[in-house]
Amino acid sequence: MEPELKTSEELEIVKAKIYDIDGEKVIFDFDLARLYGIETKVLNQAVKRNLTRFPADFMIYVDNQRLNNLKSHFVTSSWGGSRKGAYAFTEHGVAMLSSVLRSPVAVQINIMIMRDQNDINENTRFRLDMIERALAELQPKDNDRSRKIGFKQNADV
């Protein structure tokens, strides 16, 4: 049986592999391959055989020039990094990989990533609720809505 990923250290390793590209949270193909225990080319071959499962909002191609600009954010190999671009997978793309790779490790990692994303979404909803409550408390509590606004005009003038 494959080991189940559930320790906080393992979760932190996955979180460290999530990057922000053009406002999208993504994980690069080489990081996913390492997490899944497969070669990057094996992951990419599986994706290419199933391209219809990976529309533009599931997977972004990052060209070599842009990848080199981003390389300060992650460790590069002793060869100086990738010689070509890389695929960056969004949350939906990572979820789709489980159906393409079908390995027990891929499924466990995807479960962990989905749980992490769910925690982030719940935390965001909680914060929005707190902000809405704080704003409601700051609003003036004027019960007399019929109060006139403006100046009173003297009838004696």
SVG drawing of the C-alpha trace seen along z (x, -y; Angstrom):
<svg xmlns="http://www.w3.org/2000/svg" viewBox="-44 -88 70 90">
<polyline fill="none" stroke="black" stroke-width="0.4" points="0.0,0.0 1.2,-3.5 2.0,-5.8 -0.7,-8.4 0.5,-12.0 -0.9,-13.7 1.8,-15.3 2.1,-19.0 5.7,-18.8 4.4,-17.1 1.7,-19.7 4.3,-22.5 6.4,-20.8 3.4,-20.9 2.5,-24.5 6.0,-25.6 5.6,-24.3 2.5,-26.5 3.4,-29.7 1.4,-32.7 1.5,-33.3 -0.8,-35.9 -3.0,-35.7 -3.4,-31.9 -2.1,-29.5 -0.1,-26.9 2.3,-24.0 5.0,-23.3 5.2,-19.9 8.7,-19.2 7.5,-19.7 4.4,-17.5 6.5,-14.8 8.9,-14.9 5.9,-14.7 4.4,-11.8 7.7,-10.0 7.9,-9.9 10.0,-11.7 8.7,-15.0 8.7,-13.6 6.4,-10.8 4.0,-13.3 4.1,-15.5 3.6,-12.5 0.5,-11.5 -0.8,-15.0 -0.1,-15.2 -2.0,-11.9 -5.0,-13.5 -4.8,-17.2 -8.6,-17.5 -8.7,-17.1 -6.5,-20.1 -8.1,-23.3 -6.3,-26.7 -7.7,-27.3 -6.3,-24.0 -2.7,-24.3 -0.5,-27.2 2.6,-26.8 5.5,-29.0 8.1,-29.6 11.9,-29.2 12.5,-33.0 9.7,-33.5 10.8,-30.4 14.3,-31.7 12.9,-35.0 11.0,-32.9 13.9,-30.6 14.9,-32.7 11.7,-31.5 12.7,-27.8 15.9,-25.7 17.3,-25.0 19.4,-21.9 23.2,-22.0 22.6,-22.1 21.3,-25.6 17.6,-24.8 15.3,-23.7 16.4,-24.1 12.8,-24.4 9.6,-25.8 7.4,-24.0 3.7,-23.4 2.1,-25.0 -1.1,-23.3 -3.9,-25.2 -5.9,-23.6 -8.3,-22.0 -5.4,-20.8 -3.8,-19.1 -7.1,-17.4 -7.4,-16.2 -3.9,-14.7 -5.2,-12.1 -7.4,-10.7 -4.6,-10.8 -1.8,-9.3 -4.0,-6.9 -1.2,-6.1 -2.0,-5.7 0.6,-8.4 -0.9,-10.8 -4.4,-10.3 -3.1,-10.9 -1.2,-14.0 -4.3,-15.3 -6.4,-14.7 -4.0,-16.6 -3.9,-19.5 -7.7,-19.7 -7.9,-19.7 -5.4,-22.5 -7.4,-24.5 -10.6,-23.8 -8.9,-25.1 -7.9,-28.3 -11.4,-28.8 -13.0,-28.3 -10.5,-30.7 -11.3,-33.3 -15.1,-32.9 -14.5,-33.2 -12.5,-36.4 -15.2,-37.9 -17.9,-37.1 -15.8,-38.8 -15.3,-41.9 -19.0,-42.1 -19.9,-41.9 -17.3,-44.6 -18.7,-46.9 -22.3,-46.3 -21.2,-47.3 -19.5,-50.5 -22.6,-51.6 -24.6,-54.3 -27.7,-52.9 -30.2,-55.6 -33.7,-54.3 -35.4,-57.5 -35.2,-57.0 -37.8,-59.8 -35.5,-62.5 -35.3,-65.3 -31.9,-66.3 -31.2,-70.0 -32.0,-73.4 -35.2,-74.5 -36.8,-77.4 -38.3,-80.1 -41.9,-80.9 -41.6,-84.3 -39.2,-85.7"/>
</svg>
